Amino acid sequence: MTSTLTTAAAGFGTGLSLIVAIGAQNAFVLRQGVRREAVPAVVAICALSDAALIALGVGGIGAVVVAWPGALTAVGWIGGAFLLGYGALAARRVVRPSGAGLETEGESARSRRRAVLTCLAMTWLNPHVYLDTVFLLGSVAADHGPLRWTFGLGAVLASVCWFAALGFGARLLSRFLARPAAWRVLDALVATTMIVLGVTLLAGS
């Protein structure tokens, strides 16, 4: 029992250390959280996607994907272009603000659909997600032998806890972001993160 709990804790700590870093996905979840738009769907997509990718890594699929390096290159180009486009839109909001602060009422079906599609793209078009979950976590899990799935379960739990805290906890910033100037600062952070990551992906592909 002690060995099982220790392995699960190791998976939780390793998974948390990989996903806490500021990135495109986290910045998007934060923005949706403070706007209170499609938060349950966005959190579920991120957590379930991580769970699926971690399972693939623990199952050994990483070694198969390595045999086709062109796959990650293609994802890198597509993901880089997408992040640059999203970053440009955020930068435009900074330069040409609407003049309004945070608005939490009147969420439309269209905005929810757009949020879901964007979240899927942020997750599945980002090569770093595959590197962290499929390859890195998969290789570390393999070192635990028969307990590798316990390690993977710990990593999945870390992902669920992080995205739930980020998405649902972000509303605590609502009062601060009710001011237009504060919202421009957040958009500036999002724009910088997306553009830097987009350029990095394109340069490394």
Buried (B, 14 or more C-beta within 10 A) or exposed (E): EEEEEBBBBBBBEBBBEBBEEEBBBBBBBBBBBBBBBBBEBBBBBBBBBBBBBBBBBBBBBBEEBEEEEEEBEBBBBBBBBBBBEBBEEBBEBBEEBEEEBBEEEEBEEEBBEEBBEBBBBBBBBBBBBBBBBBBBBBBBBBEBEEBBBBBBBBBBBBBBBBBBEBBBEBBEBBEBBBEEEBBBEBBBBBBBBBBBBBBBBBEEB
